[in-house]
Amino acid sequence: MNSDYKYNPDDFKGMLSMTDDLSSFYVLYETYKEEKTLVNWLTLRKQWEELFFTIKHREVEGFLNPVDAQEIRDYLEVLINDIL
């Protein structure tokens, strides 16, 4: 996985699902960048939705403050929009 991302999955250790969901998103993002197929897009989009709700859950639980949670979501959306 590329390490040039703003949010490192390892920075979220201890937050249920955050590390795994963010890592999976980045791997699927890179896969789609390399091979823009419908299957790769749908898989990435499904992971993005799952990660969106994981971020929301950690925000509601108080692990992420609302500002940081929104910044992460915005960053990830920019990544997706940049490859379309």
C-alpha positions in Angstrom: 0.0 0.0 0.0 1.2 3.5 -0.9 2.3 5.5 2.2 1.6 8.9 0.8 -1.9 9.2 2.2 -2.8 11.9 4.6 -4.4 9.5 7.1 -2.3 6.5 8.1 -4.4 3.5 9.1 -1.9 2.8 12.0 -2.8 6.1 13.6 -6.3 4.7 14.3 -5.3 1.6 16.2 -7.6 0.9 19.1 -10.6 2.3 17.2 -12.8 -0.6 16.3 -12.6 -1.3 12.5 -10.9 2.0 11.6 -7.5 0.6 10.8 -8.8 -2.4 8.8 -11.5 -0.4 6.9 -9.1 2.4 6.1 -6.4 0.0 4.9 -8.9 -1.9 2.8 -10.1 1.4 1.2 -6.6 2.4 0.3 -5.8 -1.1 -1.2 -9.0 -1.0 -3.3 -8.4 2.6 -4.3 -5.0 1.7 -5.6 -6.4 -1.4 -7.4 -9.0 0.8 -9.1 -6.4 3.3 -10.1 -4.4 0.6 -11.8 -7.4 -1.2 -13.4 -10.5 0.8 -13.9 -13.1 -1.9 -14.2 -16.7 -1.8 -13.1 -16.1 -4.6 -10.6 -13.1 -2.7 -9.0 -15.2 0.5 -8.9 -18.2 -1.2 -7.2 -15.9 -2.9 -4.7 -14.2 0.4 -3.9 -17.5 2.2 -3.6 -18.9 -0.5 -1.2 -15.7 -0.1 0.9 -16.0 3.7 0.9 -19.6 3.4 2.2 -18.5 1.0 4.9 -15.7 3.3 5.9 -18.0 6.3 5.9 -20.2 4.5 8.5 -17.2 3.3 10.5 -16.0 6.9 10.7 -19.5 8.0 11.7 -19.7 5.4 14.4 -16.3 6.3 15.9 -17.5 10.0 15.9 -20.7 9.1 17.7 -18.8 7.1 20.2 -16.4 10.0 20.9 -13.3 8.4 19.5 -13.2 11.0 16.7 -14.3 14.6 17.1 -16.8 15.9 14.5 -14.3 18.2 12.8 -11.7 15.4 12.4 -14.3 12.9 11.2 -15.5 15.3 8.6 -12.0 16.1 7.4 -11.3 12.4 6.9 -14.5 11.9 5.0 -13.8 15.0 2.8 -10.2 13.7 2.1 -11.4 10.3 1.1 -14.1 11.8 -1.1 -11.5 13.9 -2.9 -9.5 10.8 -3.5 -12.4 9.1 -5.1 -13.4 12.1 -7.2 -9.8 12.5 -8.4 -9.8 9.1 -10.1 -13.1 9.3 -11.8 
